């Protein structure tokens, strides 16, 4: 951060700036995205509260997304209801749409819309795509079963064993192992998220309200 007006926090602005820079560039990018910070003071929602408002807020939530979906949410809050979080998310989504429209207008003015023709996959991206499909087709069921093992050491050993099977099955070169490990980790995270969202339980068997 090279300058700061003490009113607009730089973290959210950095996300918007990065998205805008990518959107008007020739770099492959599936954006644009928008981001806002949501506050709640005296039962009033505030989009992008300043430092003084944050001192009294019951909610400090950063939300990023596209025009039609939320892709990231993190923050902190005093004890607030699910209804408040959902309402904050809906307000944020509308603000994000406006931010993205601004980025699109800038791209139009510059004649640099990044939606152009389909981008050619790099070899690495194509390899990652193929790895992801094969792992899901062959091992997604086993991964989900292992994720549900309650005992931590046993669960970790089972997931490690599956990864070793994947290495053997795909006969990957050593240089590609970090890429394969990253993809495997992401698929495991997806399985955990799916367990929480669909089954309403955590990996240790506890329900969400326990």
Secondary structure as the mmCIF struct_conf table of DSSP 4:
data_model
#
loop_
_struct_conf.conf_type_id
_struct_conf.id
_struct_conf.beg_label_comp_id
_struct_conf.beg_label_asym_id
_struct_conf.beg_label_seq_id
_struct_conf.end_label_comp_id
_struct_conf.end_label_asym_id
_struct_conf.end_label_seq_id
BEND BEND1 UNK A 6 UNK A 8
HELX_RH_AL_P HELX_RH_AL_P1 UNK A 10 UNK A 23
TURN_TY1_P TURN_TY1_P1 UNK A 24 UNK A 24
BEND BEND2 UNK A 25 UNK A 27
STRN STRN1 UNK A 34 UNK A 41
TURN_TY1_P TURN_TY1_P2 UNK A 42 UNK A 43
STRN STRN2 UNK A 44 UNK A 47
TURN_TY1_P TURN_TY1_P3 UNK A 48 UNK A 48
HELX_RH_AL_P HELX_RH_AL_P2 UNK A 51 UNK A 55
TURN_TY1_P TURN_TY1_P4 UNK A 56 UNK A 56
BEND BEND3 UNK A 58 UNK A 58
STRN STRN3 UNK A 59 UNK A 65
BEND BEND4 UNK A 67 UNK A 68
STRN STRN4 UNK A 70 UNK A 77
BEND BEND5 UNK A 78 UNK A 79
HELX_RH_AL_P HELX_RH_AL_P3 UNK A 82 UNK A 110
TURN_TY1_P TURN_TY1_P5 UNK A 111 UNK A 111
TURN_TY1_P TURN_TY1_P6 UNK A 114 UNK A 115
BEND BEND6 UNK A 117 UNK A 117
HELX_LH_PP_P HELX_LH_PP_P1 UNK A 118 UNK A 122
HELX_RH_AL_P HELX_RH_AL_P4 UNK A 123 UNK A 147
TURN_TY1_P TURN_TY1_P7 UNK A 148 UNK A 148
BEND BEND7 UNK A 150 UNK A 151
HELX_RH_AL_P HELX_RH_AL_P5 UNK A 152 UNK A 170
TURN_TY1_P TURN_TY1_P8 UNK A 171 UNK A 171
HELX_RH_3T_P HELX_RH_3T_P1 UNK A 174 UNK A 176
HELX_RH_AL_P HELX_RH_AL_P6 UNK A 177 UNK A 194
HELX_RH_PI_P HELX_RH_PI_P1 UNK A 195 UNK A 199
STRN STRN5 UNK A 201 UNK A 201
TURN_TY1_P TURN_TY1_P9 UNK A 203 UNK A 204
BEND BEND8 UNK A 205 UNK A 205
STRN STRN6 UNK A 207 UNK A 207
TURN_TY1_P TURN_TY1_P10 UNK A 208 UNK A 209
#
